[in-house]
Amino acid sequence: MKKNGLGIRDSRGISIGIKLMIQIFLLLLIVCSTLTVISYLKSSAEMKNSIRDNLTNSVKNNAELFSQVLSQRKTEMETLGRREGITSMNWAIQEPIVVSEAERLGYERIQISAPDGTTRVAGKDPFDLSEKENFKLSMTGVTNITEPLFSESDNKLIIIVTTPIVDKNNTIIGTIGGVITASQLNEIVQNIEVGTGVMPIL
């Protein structure tokens, strides 16, 4: 070791003080970098958890609201299924009612089925629904909603809300079904605000 006015030097002539400063600087750099990485990872994890929780809550709330919409649709069909005119089972009387109500309530169309499954829709030829599960369920007294399916008449993606037609004696004399398209469902849900977002359905 040598010593001069600049301080103690090692055999290569490098000041011991400078070496210590370099080592301390590198140590501080490592510590700061480590803390930065830890802080980033922690913040990132917290942000991901927050986003996940918000999305979960949003989906849950939207699902509950959409369930309420479908429940309302059931109630609408059940009310129509007991309406005078509909319970006449006379298509000449029923047709103007279902056309008007489909437009007012926002259905693609409303269909009426006789006990044998013969089904009528305004502007279309009669067709048979006797083997369809939604028709069979309604004839047992159960209001039901189909899974999304493609309409056989126009190939649109739809759901059908079907309920019994019940006369004054509480006898099931047919069924009534409201047809809702995928685009109508999306329009309904997009009008439901939850926080800052909405949930598309189909």
Kinemage of the C-alpha trace (Angstrom):
@kinemage 1
@onewidth
@group {chain A} dominant
@subgroup {mainchain}
@vectorlist {calphas} color= white
{ca met a 1} P 0.000 0.000 0.000
{ca lys a 2} L 1.082 3.548 -0.720
{ca lys a 3} L -0.099 6.786 0.797
{ca asn a 4} L 0.011 10.293 -0.615
{ca gly a 5} L -2.079 13.468 -0.466
{ca leu a 6} L -5.017 11.635 -2.108
{ca gly a 7} L -5.157 8.976 0.624
{ca ile a 8} L -4.255 5.327 0.890
{ca arg a 9} L -3.940 3.502 -2.419
{ca asp a 10} L -3.786 -0.215 -3.108
{ca ser a 11} L -1.136 -1.889 -5.192
{ca arg a 12} L -2.904 -0.779 -8.405
{ca gly a 13} L -2.957 2.828 -7.334
{ca ile a 14} L -6.754 2.977 -6.741
{ca ser a 15} L -7.861 4.990 -3.756
{ca ile a 16} L -9.449 2.796 -1.046
{ca gly a 17} L -11.995 5.579 -0.444
{ca ile a 18} L -13.062 5.510 -4.090
{ca lys a 19} L -13.423 1.728 -3.981
{ca leu a 20} L -15.600 1.982 -0.887
{ca met a 21} L -17.735 4.661 -2.540
{ca ile a 22} L -18.182 2.482 -5.615
{ca gln a 23} L -19.157 -0.525 -3.473
{ca ile a 24} L -21.603 1.538 -1.435
{ca phe a 25} L -23.097 2.984 -4.630
{ca leu a 26} L -23.525 -0.499 -6.129
{ca leu a 27} L -25.081 -1.750 -2.883
{ca leu a 28} L -27.515 1.165 -2.825
{ca leu a 29} L -28.315 0.579 -6.497
{ca ile a 30} L -29.087 -3.091 -5.811
{ca val a 31} L -31.197 -2.245 -2.756
{ca cys a 32} L -33.149 0.463 -4.597
{ca ser a 33} L -33.676 -1.770 -7.620
{ca thr a 34} L -34.885 -4.617 -5.406
{ca leu a 35} L -37.283 -2.331 -3.542
{ca thr a 36} L -38.574 -0.941 -6.847
{ca val a 37} L -39.235 -4.432 -8.210
{ca ile a 38} L -40.949 -5.520 -4.974
{ca ser a 39} L -43.069 -2.365 -4.946
{ca tyr a 40} L -44.041 -2.881 -8.609
{ca leu a 41} L -44.967 -6.514 -8.081
{ca lys a 42} L -47.024 -5.631 -5.011
{ca ser a 43} L -48.803 -2.772 -6.786
{ca ser a 44} L -49.390 -4.947 -9.849
{ca ala a 45} L -50.885 -7.732 -7.715
{ca glu a 46} L -53.119 -5.280 -5.870
{ca met a 47} L -54.257 -3.738 -9.155
{ca lys a 48} L -55.035 -7.155 -10.635
{ca asn a 49} L -56.993 -8.114 -7.515
{ca ser a 50} L -58.918 -4.838 -7.662
{ca ile a 51} L -59.731 -5.273 -11.350
{ca arg a 52} L -60.775 -8.890 -10.788
{ca asp a 53} L -63.019 -7.929 -7.856
{ca asn a 54} L -64.601 -5.086 -9.824
{ca leu a 55} L -65.264 -7.322 -12.821
{ca thr a 56} L -66.680 -10.062 -10.588
{ca asn a 57} L -69.019 -7.613 -8.882
{ca ser a 58} L -70.021 -6.074 -12.217
{ca val a 59} L -70.827 -9.469 -13.748
{ca lys a 60} L -72.744 -10.507 -10.637
{ca asn a 61} L -74.784 -7.309 -10.567
{ca asn a 62} L -75.505 -7.470 -14.292
{ca ala a 63} L -76.519 -11.121 -14.021
{ca glu a 64} L -78.971 -10.237 -11.246
{ca leu a 65} L -80.419 -7.386 -13.289
{ca phe a 66} L -80.719 -9.561 -16.389
{ca ser a 67} L -82.493 -12.176 -14.279
{ca gln a 68} L -84.944 -9.469 -13.233
{ca val a 69} L -85.533 -8.584 -16.892
{ca leu a 70} L -86.337 -12.218 -17.721
{ca ser a 71} L -88.587 -12.454 -14.669
{ca gln a 72} L -90.452 -9.398 -15.933
{ca arg a 73} L -90.839 -11.061 -19.329
{ca lys a 74} L -92.354 -14.109 -17.641
{ca thr a 75} L -94.841 -11.901 -15.827
{ca glu a 76} L -95.796 -10.187 -19.093
{ca met a 77} L -96.545 -13.493 -20.789
{ca glu a 78} L -98.440 -14.833 -17.770
{ca thr a 79} L -100.609 -11.699 -17.777
{ca leu a 80} L -101.312 -12.102 -21.492
{ca gly a 81} L -102.077 -15.783 -20.953
{ca arg a 82} L -105.072 -14.809 -18.800
{ca arg a 83} L -106.223 -11.847 -20.876
{ca glu a 84} L -109.720 -11.842 -22.274
{ca gly a 85} L -109.435 -12.226 -26.005
{ca ile a 86} L -106.364 -14.419 -25.734
{ca thr a 87} L -108.372 -16.945 -23.711
{ca ser a 88} L -110.993 -17.002 -26.468
{ca met a 89} L -108.620 -19.244 -28.481
{ca asn a 90} L -110.097 -17.564 -31.553
{ca trp a 91} L -107.228 -16.502 -33.789
{ca ala a 92} L -109.268 -13.726 -35.411
{ca ile a 93} L -109.589 -12.138 -31.961
{ca gln a 94} L -106.089 -13.065 -30.765
{ca glu a 95} L -104.092 -11.867 -33.773
{ca pro a 96} L -104.555 -8.083 -33.394
{ca ile a 97} L -103.848 -8.406 -29.664
{ca val a 98} L -100.544 -10.266 -30.073
{ca val a 99} L -99.408 -7.941 -32.878
{ca ser a 100} L -100.109 -4.880 -30.736
{ca glu a 101} L -98.553 -6.350 -27.582
{ca ala a 102} L -95.437 -7.596 -29.377
{ca glu a 103} L -94.787 -4.070 -30.623
{ca arg a 104} L -95.588 -2.433 -27.289
{ca leu a 105} L -93.502 -4.800 -25.159
{ca gly a 106} L -90.575 -5.216 -27.562
{ca tyr a 107} L -90.961 -8.816 -28.745
{ca glu a 108} L -89.995 -10.026 -32.202
{ca arg a 109} L -93.355 -11.790 -32.294
{ca ile a 110} L -95.871 -13.479 -30.008
{ca gln a 111} L -97.176 -16.914 -30.891
{ca ile a 112} L -100.280 -18.824 -29.792
{ca ser a 113} L -100.426 -22.623 -29.584
{ca ala a 114} L -103.515 -24.808 -29.347
{ca pro a 115} L -103.453 -27.866 -27.018
{ca asp a 116} L -102.421 -30.088 -29.955
{ca gly a 117} L -99.378 -27.888 -30.667
{ca thr a 118} L -100.750 -26.106 -33.713
{ca thr a 119} L -99.152 -22.663 -33.490
{ca arg a 120} L -100.062 -19.374 -35.101
{ca val a 121} L -97.986 -16.230 -35.656
{ca ala a 122} L -99.261 -13.131 -37.432
{ca gly a 123} L -98.419 -13.206 -41.138
{ca lys a 124} L -97.206 -16.819 -41.170
{ca asp a 125} L -98.713 -20.220 -41.877
{ca pro a 126} L -99.587 -22.400 -38.853
{ca phe a 127} L -96.834 -24.762 -37.679
{ca asp a 128} L -96.507 -27.583 -35.163
{ca leu a 129} L -94.770 -27.227 -31.770
{ca ser a 130} L -96.230 -30.343 -30.167
{ca glu a 131} L -92.796 -31.974 -29.756
{ca lys a 132} L -91.040 -28.890 -28.363
{ca glu a 133} L -90.106 -28.984 -24.674
{ca asn a 134} L -91.146 -25.385 -24.009
{ca phe a 135} L -94.646 -26.154 -25.322
{ca lys a 136} L -94.896 -29.371 -23.304
{ca leu a 137} L -93.775 -27.628 -20.102
{ca ser a 138} L -96.294 -24.840 -20.565
{ca met a 139} L -99.093 -27.335 -21.094
{ca thr a 140} L -98.253 -28.706 -17.627
{ca gly a 141} L -98.597 -25.209 -16.154
{ca val a 142} L -94.935 -24.143 -16.127
{ca thr a 143} L -93.797 -20.780 -17.461
{ca asn a 144} L -90.378 -21.325 -19.026
{ca ile a 145} L -87.615 -19.665 -21.040
{ca thr a 146} L -85.674 -21.559 -23.678
{ca glu a 147} L -81.926 -21.567 -24.060
{ca pro a 148} L -80.760 -19.424 -27.014
{ca leu a 149} L -81.696 -21.204 -30.244
{ca phe a 150} L -81.961 -20.479 -33.952
{ca ser a 151} L -85.442 -19.769 -35.273
{ca glu a 152} L -86.480 -22.299 -37.897
{ca ser a 153} L -88.419 -19.647 -39.827
{ca asp a 154} L -85.777 -16.914 -40.200
{ca asn a 155} L -82.590 -18.391 -38.657
{ca lys a 156} L -82.318 -15.597 -36.064
{ca leu a 157} L -80.833 -16.345 -32.641
{ca ile a 158} L -83.746 -16.136 -30.190
{ca ile a 159} L -85.139 -17.133 -26.817
{ca ile a 160} L -88.822 -17.880 -26.232
{ca val a 161} L -90.772 -17.099 -23.056
{ca thr a 162} L -93.713 -19.535 -22.993
{ca thr a 163} L -96.582 -19.747 -20.532
{ca pro a 164} L -99.990 -21.465 -20.345
{ca ile a 165} L -103.170 -19.785 -21.537
{ca val a 166} L -105.567 -20.265 -18.627
{ca asp a 167} L -109.338 -19.705 -18.685
{ca lys a 168} L -111.576 -18.505 -15.870
{ca asn a 169} L -111.787 -22.045 -14.494
{ca asn a 170} L -107.952 -22.234 -14.291
{ca thr a 171} L -107.963 -24.801 -17.092
{ca ile a 172} L -104.978 -24.772 -19.460
{ca ile a 173} L -106.407 -24.286 -22.944
{ca gly a 174} L -103.217 -23.521 -24.891
{ca thr a 175} L -99.912 -21.654 -24.640
{ca ile a 176} L -98.597 -18.208 -25.525
{ca gly a 177} L -94.947 -17.515 -26.298
{ca gly a 178} L -93.005 -14.296 -26.657
{ca val a 179} L -90.040 -14.491 -29.032
{ca ile a 180} L -87.041 -12.243 -28.256
{ca thr a 181} L -84.069 -11.949 -30.613
{ca ala a 182} L -80.419 -11.725 -29.553
{ca ser a 183} L -80.246 -8.110 -30.725
{ca gln a 184} L -83.301 -7.225 -28.629
{ca leu a 185} L -81.688 -8.868 -25.599
{ca asn a 186} L -78.493 -6.898 -26.118
{ca glu a 187} L -80.484 -3.688 -26.414
{ca ile a 188} L -82.286 -4.464 -23.154
{ca val a 189} L -79.076 -5.192 -21.264
{ca gln a 190} L -77.167 -2.240 -22.704
{ca asn a 191} L -79.793 0.003 -21.165
{ca ile a 192} L -78.939 -1.391 -17.724
{ca glu a 193} L -76.126 0.614 -16.141
{ca val a 194} L -74.033 -0.971 -13.419
{ca gly a 195} L -71.234 1.256 -12.188
{ca thr a 196} L -69.509 2.279 -15.401
{ca gly a 197} L -70.220 -0.682 -17.610
{ca val a 198} L -72.737 -3.096 -19.037
{ca met a 199} L -72.656 -6.775 -19.849
{ca pro a 200} L -73.310 -7.947 -23.416
{ca ile a 201} L -75.232 -11.192 -23.504
{ca leu a 202} L -75.388 -12.682 -26.900
